[in-house]
Amino acid sequence: MKRIKPVKAYKTLSTWLVSVTNFVALSGLVSYLQTVTEDFFLIQFLRKFKFTKTPIVHVDNPLDNKIPFNPRCIADYLGFVNYWIRPLGLVVMTKGRKRALPHIIRYFRCIKKVYINAAKIYRFRLSTTNRPHYKRRIYFAGVHLLDPHYLCVPSLHIAVVCLAYSYMRQVFDEENYSEQEKELWNKELYDGAVNIAETVLYVKQHSVNCIPAALYMITKILPSLFSTQDAMGFLDSMFKTRKDIPQEQKKEVVDYMKSLLSQFLKESESCDDWTVPVKNWLIKTEKSADNS
């Protein structure tokens, strides 16, 4: 039986090479990077230097204290770019450049859509959490320098990794990979997404409030890729293998995130605009902070 290489064995370089040597793919990449600049970096730095006055809401939750700060998780947290690029490289290397190109082009469109939609919330209210002033590791110093930490709800980290594994799940089906390959790769990507989701809490870049908002957003803007069942199942998968949080606290955290996701989904049933439930929650959180 043929040995199946794991996703992590493939390099990201092949994806970038294909992307920059095809006009349509390069255009998609440039458009995506422009969106990241405008809808991620500029939104934050314009506010940081007071060129804009968008209100900033603190979205911390007491349950965040149930999850210990673990600076060793920072490498996994920062690995999310390679996480979503690498499986596209797998398709390039196993199916060839021509077959991989449409998937790469379509992915850039999907991830751009994620950033544009998240920015609809960010331009309404920025959001932040109390992250530790920990800079003993060089990675933390870089994160603090490049990320003013105003884009917490919804979490783009969560949105991107969930898009990645669900998108590749569809690609593996479309490209008729073997059942053994799909089983191995889908599990690897899913476990990797859950791990990254946990690390955003361990390194205190996000609150337990940020994750349900991201999952909710993906179910609304890309429902053919990521369903409400996918979102709930993803939350149920979190912290299963972690030994540093008591079982009852794990359950408390997961149950809370599921309840907030359910709240967003329920409220959305009477809304034409997916952003309304999240905006309402931010307003309520803002008023609660003002009254405390």
Short mmCIF file of the C-alpha atoms (twelve columns), coordinates in Angstrom:
data_MODEL
# 
_entry.id   MODEL 
# 
loop_
_atom_site.group_PDB 
_atom_site.id 
_atom_site.type_symbol 
_atom_site.label_atom_id 
_atom_site.label_alt_id 
_atom_site.label_comp_id 
_atom_site.label_asym_id 
_atom_site.label_seq_id 
_atom_site.Cartn_x 
_atom_site.Cartn_y 
_atom_site.Cartn_z 
_atom_site.pdbx_PDB_model_num 
ATOM 1   C CA . MET A 1   0.000   0.000  0.000   1 
ATOM 2   C CA . LYS A 2   1.283   3.468  -0.970  1 
ATOM 3   C CA . ARG A 3   2.542   5.550  1.927   1 
ATOM 4   C CA . ILE A 4   0.499   8.721  2.287   1 
ATOM 5   C CA . LYS A 5   2.480   11.814 3.181   1 
ATOM 6   C CA . PRO A 6   0.892   14.107 5.769   1 
ATOM 7   C CA . VAL A 7   -0.053  17.668 4.819   1 
ATOM 8   C CA . LYS A 8   2.803   19.033 6.943   1 
ATOM 9   C CA . ALA A 9   5.287   17.270 4.655   1 
ATOM 10  C CA . TYR A 10  4.404   19.593 1.770   1 
ATOM 11  C CA . LYS A 11  5.994   22.997 1.278   1 
ATOM 12  C CA . THR A 12  4.211   26.326 0.951   1 
ATOM 13  C CA . LEU A 13  6.616   27.534 -1.748  1 
ATOM 14  C CA . SER A 14  4.823   25.671 -4.531  1 
ATOM 15  C CA . THR A 15  1.586   27.530 -3.776  1 
ATOM 16  C CA . TRP A 16  3.321   30.899 -3.899  1 
ATOM 17  C CA . LEU A 17  5.153   30.025 -7.124  1 
ATOM 18  C CA . VAL A 18  1.940   29.018 -8.866  1 
ATOM 19  C CA . SER A 19  0.213   32.136 -7.544  1 
ATOM 20  C CA . VAL A 20  2.799   34.604 -8.837  1 
ATOM 21  C CA . THR A 21  3.300   32.958 -12.241 1 
ATOM 22  C CA . ASN A 22  -0.333  33.015 -13.344 1 
ATOM 23  C CA . PHE A 23  -2.035  36.333 -14.098 1 
ATOM 24  C CA . VAL A 24  -5.445  35.445 -12.641 1 
ATOM 25  C CA . ALA A 25  -3.958  33.893 -9.501  1 
ATOM 26  C CA . LEU A 26  -1.539  36.788 -9.047  1 
ATOM 27  C CA . SER A 27  -4.391  39.272 -9.449  1 
ATOM 28  C CA . GLY A 28  -6.341  37.363 -6.792  1 
ATOM 29  C CA . LEU A 29  -3.342  37.339 -4.464  1 
ATOM 30  C CA . VAL A 30  -2.714  41.073 -4.928  1 
ATOM 31  C CA . SER A 31  -6.397  41.828 -4.367  1 
ATOM 32  C CA . TYR A 32  -6.388  39.734 -1.200  1 
ATOM 33  C CA . LEU A 33  -3.240  41.442 0.120   1 
ATOM 34  C CA . GLN A 34  -4.774  44.834 -0.610  1 
ATOM 35  C CA . THR A 35  -7.833  43.815 1.387   1 
ATOM 36  C CA . VAL A 36  -5.642  42.679 4.294   1 
ATOM 37  C CA . THR A 37  -3.882  46.048 4.215   1 
ATOM 38  C CA . GLU A 38  -7.108  48.040 4.198   1 
ATOM 39  C CA . ASP A 39  -9.338  45.830 6.338   1 
ATOM 40  C CA . PHE A 40  -6.808  44.617 8.888   1 
ATOM 41  C CA . PHE A 41  -3.773  46.850 9.242   1 
ATOM 42  C CA . LEU A 42  -5.149  50.264 8.284   1 
ATOM 43  C CA . ILE A 43  -8.296  49.928 10.383  1 
ATOM 44  C CA . GLN A 44  -6.181  49.307 13.461  1 
ATOM 45  C CA . PHE A 45  -3.316  51.722 12.929  1 
ATOM 46  C CA . LEU A 46  -5.541  54.606 11.882  1 
ATOM 47  C CA . ARG A 47  -7.370  54.160 15.173  1 
ATOM 48  C CA . LYS A 48  -4.184  53.675 17.167  1 
ATOM 49  C CA . PHE A 49  -2.803  56.987 15.928  1 
ATOM 50  C CA . LYS A 50  -6.212  58.660 16.379  1 
ATOM 51  C CA . PHE A 51  -6.942  59.345 12.716  1 
ATOM 52  C CA . THR A 52  -10.295 57.623 13.271  1 
ATOM 53  C CA . LYS A 53  -12.575 57.529 16.294  1 
ATOM 54  C CA . THR A 54  -14.312 54.158 16.045  1 
ATOM 55  C CA . PRO A 55  -15.300 53.097 19.598  1 
ATOM 56  C CA . ILE A 56  -13.252 50.280 21.121  1 
ATOM 57  C CA . VAL A 57  -15.137 47.665 23.145  1 
ATOM 58  C CA . HIS A 58  -13.441 45.400 25.687  1 
ATOM 59  C CA . VAL A 59  -14.750 41.884 25.071  1 
ATOM 60  C CA . ASP A 60  -13.038 39.977 27.877  1 
ATOM 61  C CA . ASN A 61  -15.028 37.340 29.720  1 
ATOM 62  C CA . PRO A 62  -14.436 35.909 33.229  1 
ATOM 63  C CA . LEU A 63  -14.162 32.475 31.615  1 
ATOM 64  C CA . ASP A 64  -10.945 33.590 29.925  1 
ATOM 65  C CA . ASN A 65  -9.299  33.175 33.322  1 
ATOM 66  C CA . LYS A 66  -10.108 29.457 33.227  1 
ATOM 67  C CA . ILE A 67  -7.562  29.098 30.420  1 
ATOM 68  C CA . PRO A 68  -3.945  29.557 31.583  1 
ATOM 69  C CA . PHE A 69  -1.594  31.877 29.749  1 
ATOM 70  C CA . ASN A 70  0.895   29.682 27.890  1 
ATOM 71  C CA . PRO A 71  3.548   31.600 25.909  1 
ATOM 72  C CA . ARG A 72  4.849   28.358 24.395  1 
ATOM 73  C CA . CYS A 73  1.749   28.290 22.197  1 
ATOM 74  C CA . ILE A 74  2.809   31.391 20.270  1 
ATOM 75  C CA . ALA A 75  4.513   29.405 17.488  1 
ATOM 76  C CA . ASP A 76  1.280   27.513 16.767  1 
ATOM 77  C CA . TYR A 77  -0.647  30.790 16.878  1 
ATOM 78  C CA . LEU A 78  1.666   32.343 14.283  1 
ATOM 79  C CA . GLY A 79  1.609   29.212 12.126  1 
ATOM 80  C CA . PHE A 80  -1.861  29.849 10.771  1 
ATOM 81  C CA . VAL A 81  -0.628  31.373 7.472   1 
ATOM 82  C CA . ASN A 82  1.409   28.276 6.637   1 
ATOM 83  C CA . TYR A 83  -1.552  26.245 7.845   1 
ATOM 84  C CA . TRP A 84  -3.857  27.501 5.085   1 
ATOM 85  C CA . ILE A 85  -1.203  27.783 2.360   1 
ATOM 86  C CA . ARG A 86  0.386   24.330 2.784   1 
ATOM 87  C CA . PRO A 87  -2.601  22.148 1.731   1 
ATOM 88  C CA . LEU A 88  -2.872  24.072 -1.528  1 
ATOM 89  C CA . GLY A 89  0.765   23.143 -2.098  1 
ATOM 90  C CA . LEU A 90  -0.252  19.536 -1.562  1 
ATOM 91  C CA . VAL A 91  -2.681  19.829 -4.480  1 
ATOM 92  C CA . VAL A 92  -0.001  21.455 -6.659  1 
ATOM 93  C CA . MET A 93  2.450   18.636 -5.949  1 
ATOM 94  C CA . THR A 94  -0.009  15.748 -6.262  1 
ATOM 95  C CA . LYS A 95  -2.315  16.940 -9.060  1 
ATOM 96  C CA . GLY A 96  -0.166  19.417 -10.921 1 
ATOM 97  C CA . ARG A 97  -0.195  23.159 -11.476 1 
ATOM 98  C CA . LYS A 98  -3.074  23.187 -13.968 1 
ATOM 99  C CA . ARG A 99  -5.444  21.284 -11.676 1 
ATOM 100 C CA . ALA A 100 -4.424  23.283 -8.611  1 
ATOM 101 C CA . LEU A 101 -4.835  26.744 -10.140 1 
ATOM 102 C CA . PRO A 102 -8.655  26.994 -9.975  1 
ATOM 103 C CA . HIS A 103 -8.596  25.978 -6.315  1 
ATOM 104 C CA . ILE A 104 -5.942  28.560 -5.476  1 
ATOM 105 C CA . ILE A 105 -7.821  31.309 -7.317  1 
ATOM 106 C CA . ARG A 106 -11.106 30.405 -5.656  1 
ATOM 107 C CA . TYR A 107 -9.468  30.256 -2.242  1 
ATOM 108 C CA . PHE A 108 -8.093  33.783 -2.548  1 
ATOM 109 C CA . ARG A 109 -11.628 34.938 -3.321  1 
ATOM 110 C CA . CYS A 110 -12.999 33.129 -0.281  1 
ATOM 111 C CA . ILE A 111 -10.410 34.444 2.152   1 
ATOM 112 C CA . LYS A 112 -10.836 37.961 0.770   1 
ATOM 113 C CA . LYS A 113 -14.557 37.619 1.424   1 
ATOM 114 C CA . VAL A 114 -13.800 36.684 5.033   1 
ATOM 115 C CA . TYR A 115 -11.702 39.812 5.598   1 
ATOM 116 C CA . ILE A 116 -14.231 42.107 3.898   1 
ATOM 117 C CA . ASN A 117 -17.088 40.752 5.992   1 
ATOM 118 C CA . ALA A 118 -15.157 40.878 9.251   1 
ATOM 119 C CA . ALA A 119 -14.352 44.512 8.496   1 
ATOM 120 C CA . LYS A 120 -18.084 45.277 8.447   1 
ATOM 121 C CA . ILE A 121 -17.980 44.634 12.194  1 
ATOM 122 C CA . TYR A 122 -14.608 46.308 12.765  1 
ATOM 123 C CA . ARG A 123 -15.755 49.548 11.144  1 
ATOM 124 C CA . PHE A 124 -18.777 49.554 13.436  1 
ATOM 125 C CA . ARG A 125 -16.923 48.756 16.663  1 
ATOM 126 C CA . LEU A 126 -13.336 47.807 17.285  1 
ATOM 127 C CA . SER A 127 -12.821 45.252 20.038  1 
ATOM 128 C CA . THR A 128 -9.952  44.308 22.290  1 
ATOM 129 C CA . THR A 129 -8.965  42.172 25.281  1 
ATOM 130 C CA . ASN A 130 -6.462  42.523 28.109  1 
ATOM 131 C CA . ARG A 131 -3.441  40.644 26.820  1 
ATOM 132 C CA . PRO A 132 -0.356  40.216 29.021  1 
ATOM 133 C CA . HIS A 133 2.576   42.562 28.421  1 
ATOM 134 C CA . TYR A 134 4.783   39.544 27.856  1 
ATOM 135 C CA . LYS A 135 7.733   40.178 25.532  1 
ATOM 136 C CA . ARG A 136 10.358  37.750 26.744  1 
ATOM 137 C CA . ARG A 137 9.899   35.728 23.579  1 
ATOM 138 C CA . ILE A 138 10.733  37.544 20.344  1 
ATOM 139 C CA . TYR A 139 7.501   36.308 18.755  1 
ATOM 140 C CA . PHE A 140 5.431   38.196 21.327  1 
ATOM 141 C CA . ALA A 141 7.354   41.394 20.708  1 
ATOM 142 C CA . GLY A 142 6.580   41.053 16.997  1 
ATOM 143 C CA . VAL A 143 2.901   40.414 17.602  1 
ATOM 144 C CA . HIS A 144 2.605   43.423 19.904  1 
ATOM 145 C CA . LEU A 145 4.429   45.606 17.362  1 
ATOM 146 C CA . LEU A 146 2.416   44.612 14.285  1 
ATOM 147 C CA . ASP A 147 -0.982  44.029 15.873  1 
ATOM 148 C CA . PRO A 148 -2.540  46.891 17.892  1 
ATOM 149 C CA . HIS A 149 -5.074  44.294 19.021  1 
ATOM 150 C CA . TYR A 150 -8.305  46.035 18.059  1 
ATOM 151 C CA . LEU A 151 -9.874  43.331 15.862  1 
ATOM 152 C CA . CYS A 152 -11.016 40.648 18.269  1 
ATOM 153 C CA . VAL A 153 -14.699 40.120 17.389  1 
ATOM 154 C CA . PRO A 154 -14.905 38.253 15.096  1 
ATOM 155 C CA . SER A 155 -11.550 36.480 15.266  1 
ATOM 156 C CA . LEU A 156 -9.920  36.293 11.838  1 
ATOM 157 C CA . HIS A 157 -7.601  33.581 13.124  1 
ATOM 158 C CA . ILE A 158 -10.598 31.335 13.760  1 
ATOM 159 C CA . ALA A 159 -12.393 32.304 10.569  1 
ATOM 160 C CA . VAL A 160 -9.363  31.578 8.385   1 
ATOM 161 C CA . VAL A 161 -8.494  28.180 9.851   1 
ATOM 162 C CA . CYS A 162 -12.119 27.016 9.679   1 
ATOM 163 C CA . LEU A 163 -12.352 28.225 6.099   1 
ATOM 164 C CA . ALA A 164 -9.117  26.388 5.293   1 
ATOM 165 C CA . TYR A 165 -10.032 22.943 6.558   1 
ATOM 166 C CA . SER A 166 -13.603 23.086 5.221   1 
ATOM 167 C CA . TYR A 167 -12.417 24.410 1.849   1 
ATOM 168 C CA . MET A 168 -9.794  21.695 1.503   1 
ATOM 169 C CA . ARG A 169 -12.343 19.054 2.530   1 
ATOM 170 C CA . GLN A 170 -14.309 20.077 -0.556  1 
ATOM 171 C CA . VAL A 171 -11.188 20.187 -2.767  1 
ATOM 172 C CA . PHE A 172 -10.172 16.678 -1.736  1 
ATOM 173 C CA . ASP A 173 -13.629 15.435 -2.805  1 
ATOM 174 C CA . GLU A 174 -13.574 17.338 -6.096  1 
ATOM 175 C CA . GLU A 175 -10.136 16.002 -6.980  1 
ATOM 176 C CA . ASN A 176 -11.132 12.405 -6.207  1 
ATOM 177 C CA . TYR A 177 -8.386  11.639 -3.746  1 
ATOM 178 C CA . SER A 178 -8.567  8.187  -2.180  1 
ATOM 179 C CA . GLU A 179 -10.615 7.609  0.940   1 
ATOM 180 C CA . GLN A 180 -7.427  6.919  2.889   1 
ATOM 181 C CA . GLU A 181 -5.887  10.208 1.743   1 
ATOM 182 C CA . LYS A 182 -9.010  12.190 2.558   1 
ATOM 183 C CA . GLU A 183 -9.354  10.601 5.967   1 
ATOM 184 C CA . LEU A 184 -5.736  11.317 6.902   1 
ATOM 185 C CA . TRP A 185 -5.586  14.859 5.531   1 
ATOM 186 C CA . ASN A 186 -9.005  15.981 6.740   1 
ATOM 187 C CA . LYS A 187 -8.204  14.781 10.256  1 
ATOM 188 C CA . GLU A 188 -4.799  16.468 10.216  1 
ATOM 189 C CA . LEU A 189 -6.255  19.764 9.036   1 
ATOM 190 C CA . TYR A 190 -9.189  19.597 11.433  1 
ATOM 191 C CA . ASP A 191 -6.971  18.841 14.419  1 
ATOM 192 C CA . GLY A 192 -4.653  21.653 13.343  1 
ATOM 193 C CA . ALA A 193 -7.538  24.118 13.179  1 
ATOM 194 C CA . VAL A 194 -8.734  23.116 16.652  1 
ATOM 195 C CA . ASN A 195 -5.191  23.472 18.004  1 
ATOM 196 C CA . ILE A 196 -4.833  26.978 16.573  1 
ATOM 197 C CA . ALA A 197 -8.259  27.904 17.955  1 
ATOM 198 C CA . GLU A 198 -7.116  26.829 21.397  1 
ATOM 199 C CA . THR A 199 -3.849  28.748 21.109  1 
ATOM 200 C CA . VAL A 200 -5.607  32.079 20.499  1 
ATOM 201 C CA . LEU A 201 -6.960  31.672 24.030  1 
ATOM 202 C CA . TYR A 202 -3.733  30.336 25.539  1 
ATOM 203 C CA . VAL A 203 -1.684  33.306 24.274  1 
ATOM 204 C CA . LYS A 204 -4.503  35.696 25.262  1 
ATOM 205 C CA . GLN A 205 -4.933  37.199 21.815  1 
ATOM 206 C CA . HIS A 206 -8.664  36.504 21.985  1 
ATOM 207 C CA . SER A 207 -11.514 35.929 24.398  1 
ATOM 208 C CA . VAL A 208 -14.019 33.104 24.452  1 
ATOM 209 C CA . ASN A 209 -16.400 35.692 22.965  1 
ATOM 210 C CA . CYS A 210 -14.331 36.076 19.798  1 
ATOM 211 C CA . ILE A 211 -14.532 32.463 18.631  1 
ATOM 212 C CA . PRO A 212 -18.338 32.016 18.396  1 
ATOM 213 C CA . ALA A 213 -18.583 35.311 16.486  1 
ATOM 214 C CA . ALA A 214 -16.087 34.034 13.899  1 
ATOM 215 C CA . LEU A 215 -17.798 30.665 13.514  1 
ATOM 216 C CA . TYR A 216 -21.160 32.386 13.175  1 
ATOM 217 C CA . MET A 217 -19.790 34.673 10.448  1 
ATOM 218 C CA . ILE A 218 -18.468 31.773 8.367   1 
ATOM 219 C CA . THR A 219 -21.788 29.911 8.553   1 
ATOM 220 C CA . LYS A 220 -23.465 33.007 7.145   1 
ATOM 221 C CA . ILE A 221 -21.064 34.095 4.417   1 
ATOM 222 C CA . LEU A 222 -19.892 30.648 3.237   1 
ATOM 223 C CA . PRO A 223 -22.716 28.258 4.164   1 
ATOM 224 C CA . SER A 224 -21.887 25.783 1.400   1 
ATOM 225 C CA . LEU A 225 -18.491 25.211 3.034   1 
ATOM 226 C CA . PHE A 226 -19.214 25.585 6.727   1 
ATOM 227 C CA . SER A 227 -22.571 24.715 8.299   1 
ATOM 228 C CA . THR A 228 -24.020 25.424 11.727  1 
ATOM 229 C CA . GLN A 229 -23.383 21.742 12.520  1 
ATOM 230 C CA . ASP A 230 -19.734 22.253 11.557  1 
ATOM 231 C CA . ALA A 231 -19.554 25.246 13.897  1 
ATOM 232 C CA . MET A 232 -21.084 23.437 16.872  1 
ATOM 233 C CA . GLY A 233 -18.970 20.356 16.249  1 
ATOM 234 C CA . PHE A 234 -15.838 22.481 16.107  1 
ATOM 235 C CA . LEU A 235 -16.553 23.929 19.558  1 
ATOM 236 C CA . ASP A 236 -17.248 20.452 20.939  1 
ATOM 237 C CA . SER A 237 -13.795 19.384 19.706  1 
ATOM 238 C CA . MET A 238 -11.922 22.042 21.646  1 
ATOM 239 C CA . PHE A 239 -9.735  21.182 24.657  1 
ATOM 240 C CA . LYS A 240 -10.312 17.422 24.305  1 
ATOM 241 C CA . THR A 241 -6.603  16.618 24.658  1 
ATOM 242 C CA . ARG A 242 -5.571  19.429 26.988  1 
ATOM 243 C CA . LYS A 243 -4.410  18.376 30.451  1 
ATOM 244 C CA . ASP A 244 -3.926  21.826 31.985  1 
ATOM 245 C CA . ILE A 245 -7.612  22.695 32.399  1 
ATOM 246 C CA . PRO A 246 -9.947  20.752 34.714  1 
ATOM 247 C CA . GLN A 247 -12.698 18.880 32.905  1 
ATOM 248 C CA . GLU A 248 -15.517 20.887 34.493  1 
ATOM 249 C CA . GLN A 249 -13.870 24.135 33.402  1 
ATOM 250 C CA . LYS A 250 -13.414 22.850 29.843  1 
ATOM 251 C CA . LYS A 251 -17.119 22.086 29.723  1 
ATOM 252 C CA . GLU A 252 -17.998 25.491 31.149  1 
ATOM 253 C CA . VAL A 253 -15.934 27.278 28.482  1 
ATOM 254 C CA . VAL A 254 -17.253 25.188 25.573  1 
ATOM 255 C CA . ASP A 255 -20.864 25.396 26.750  1 
ATOM 256 C CA . TYR A 256 -20.597 29.165 26.966  1 
ATOM 257 C CA . MET A 257 -19.199 29.464 23.438  1 
ATOM 258 C CA . LYS A 258 -21.945 27.198 22.105  1 
ATOM 259 C CA . SER A 259 -24.605 29.279 23.850  1 
ATOM 260 C CA . LEU A 260 -23.263 32.516 22.353  1 
ATOM 261 C CA . LEU A 261 -23.121 30.932 18.899  1 
ATOM 262 C CA . SER A 262 -26.718 29.757 19.347  1 
ATOM 263 C CA . GLN A 263 -27.701 33.266 20.383  1 
ATOM 264 C CA . PHE A 264 -26.230 34.749 17.197  1 
ATOM 265 C CA . LEU A 265 -27.882 32.088 15.035  1 
ATOM 266 C CA . LYS A 266 -31.269 32.511 16.711  1 
ATOM 267 C CA . GLU A 267 -31.246 36.286 16.371  1 
ATOM 268 C CA . SER A 268 -30.151 36.053 12.739  1 
ATOM 269 C CA . GLU A 269 -33.393 34.271 11.854  1 
ATOM 270 C CA . SER A 270 -35.190 37.620 11.979  1 
ATOM 271 C CA . CYS A 271 -32.415 39.630 10.282  1 
ATOM 272 C CA . ASP A 272 -31.551 40.175 6.638   1 
ATOM 273 C CA . ASP A 273 -28.019 41.235 7.559   1 
ATOM 274 C CA . TRP A 274 -25.746 38.681 9.254   1 
ATOM 275 C CA . THR A 275 -23.865 41.450 11.089  1 
ATOM 276 C CA . VAL A 276 -26.861 42.628 13.143  1 
ATOM 277 C CA . PRO A 277 -26.624 40.026 15.975  1 
ATOM 278 C CA . VAL A 278 -22.916 40.666 16.458  1 
ATOM 279 C CA . LYS A 279 -23.375 44.441 16.366  1 
ATOM 280 C CA . ASN A 280 -26.186 44.173 18.921  1 
ATOM 281 C CA . TRP A 281 -23.972 42.066 21.173  1 
ATOM 282 C CA . LEU A 282 -21.148 44.610 20.928  1 
ATOM 283 C CA . ILE A 283 -23.498 47.468 21.811  1 
ATOM 284 C CA . LYS A 284 -24.803 45.524 24.806  1 
ATOM 285 C CA . THR A 285 -21.256 44.715 25.929  1 
ATOM 286 C CA . GLU A 286 -20.234 48.349 25.493  1 
ATOM 287 C CA . LYS A 287 -23.157 49.597 27.584  1 
ATOM 288 C CA . SER A 288 -22.476 47.003 30.247  1 
ATOM 289 C CA . ALA A 289 -18.884 48.231 30.546  1 
ATOM 290 C CA . ASP A 290 -20.030 51.859 30.724  1 
ATOM 291 C CA . ASN A 291 -22.422 51.046 33.585  1 
ATOM 292 C CA . SER A 292 -19.932 49.038 35.623  1 
# 
